[in-house]
Amino acid sequence: MIRPVAPPERSAIDHTPDRAQHWDDCDPDVRRWVEGIVSGVVEELPRPVGVYLHGSLAMGCYHRAHSDADLLVVVDVLPTERERRSLALRLLDVSEQRPTSAGLELSVVLRSAVEAPRHPVPYACHFSERWVADVRSGGAGPRGTDPDLAGHCAVTRHRGIALLGPEPTEVVGEVARRDLVASVLADVRDTLADGLVSTPVYGVLNACRTLHLLAHDPAPPLSKEEGGAWALAHLPPTHRPVVADALECYRSAAEVPADLRRTHGHRWDEEALLALAAFVRDSIRSAPGNRLPRGATGATVGPSPSGGGAA
């Protein structure tokens, strides 16, 4: 019987920090690649309302070793099946030409769905690494509702960057507190299921920004890196070392294979992860204003098309 190989100790992986990038100062090859994505969207979809950058590259914490490019495309008319397939092929081609080891996450939504976003927000097209095989085999990727999209809309409205079209605040409406919390909890619920053990980098930092959201009303959308930094100053001291570990991995310049990126390729202190997960669960249950109403965990909503858990 072949025994699985245990991951190496933390010290075996380089944790030298990389430069955190924002769209305004990102590497030229990253900018050219994203601009190529926008050009592809314009060519494949008739008259998009806007293309909006959100996520790490819009929030100044893009690290090319692992950060995806996150885009929200807004349209007035649902794309046809032919347009969905054509766009998927174009995005597959662009994705394979990416200058970094990380990928692309892009969703196409109707303007009517994001003018006053309600959880879960419907989408017409989606592309991410999870759907590459589907597109290669003749598919066009998924469509439906995405529990993550209300959160993406909040980030887009408050911190997104218009790469094409009007400013985000002219297109994407304010996300109601209840819908935002439901969207965020739907995401964090999945990573808490195994006590943060399988996705410690993303899971820990996402849990931290979730705690920030529950502690502040209104709460500005935080990046994972900002959520971790907030937690280092506000969480009980016993939980801070594992948060610091996750931040160090998130900021690292190490090129870790995609299948190991969730753990940064090394062992973690499982007891510390489980203890933090228990603390987060307790904090959610006791959040002021009963912010865990029926359905708010996303238990009745389908999974995100991106699969979640990417660092």
C-alpha positions, 0 to 999 in steps of 0.5 A: 500500500502506498502511503500519502506523502506528508507535506513538508514543514513550514520552514521548507517553503520560502515566505519572502514577501512579494510586492503588493500591487494595485491596478494603478501600479501593477506590473506591465504584463499584468495590465496588458493581460487584463486589458486583453480580457476587456477587449475580448469581452467587448468583441464577444458581447454586444455593447456591455454596460461596463467591465469592473475590476474588483478583488485584490488588484482593485484593493491594492493587495494583488500578489502575482504568485497566487492572486486571481484577476476578478472581473464583473461584466454588466450587460443590459441583455442576456447573451445568447448561447452562441455568445456564451460559448464564444465568450467562454472560448475567448476567456479560455484562450486569454486565461492560457496566456496569463503572465502569472500562475494564478488565474481569472474569475469573471462573471457576467450579470444583468444590470437589472440584477445589480442595480439593487442586488439581492442574495443570491445574485443571478449571473448569465456567464462565469469563467474560472479555472474550475470550468476550463475542462467544461469549456474545452469539452464544448461547454460554455460554463455555468449560469444560475445564482452565485452566493458570492456575488452579493459580496462581489457587488459590495466590493465593486460598488465601494472599491471597484475600478471601471475598466470600461463604462460608467463608475461602479456607483452608477451601475451597481447599487448598495447591497442591503446589510442582510444580503451582504451578511448572507453572502459572506456567511455562505462563503465562510460556512464552507471553509469552516466545515472542516475547521479551516484545515483544508484551506488555511490561507484563504479560510483564515483570512476570509474568516477574519474579514467576516468577523470585521463585517459582523463587528461593524455596521456599516462595514467597508468591504475589506480584502483578505489581507486587510481582514488579517491585519485587523484581526492581528489587532483585535482577536484574542492573543491565542488566535493571532499566531495562526492569523500571522501565519496565513498573512505571511503565506498570502504575501509570499512570493513563492510559486506554489503549485496550484494543487497545493496553494490552499495550504501554501504547500506545507503543514499547519498547526491543526489545533490552532486552526480548529480553535480559530474555527470554533471561535469564529462559529461562536462569534457568528452565533453571538453577533449583535442583532441576530445576524444569523437569521434562517437562511443566512448561512447560505444553506439553501443556496447552491455553491459558488461557480468558482468553487471558493477557497482560492488564496 
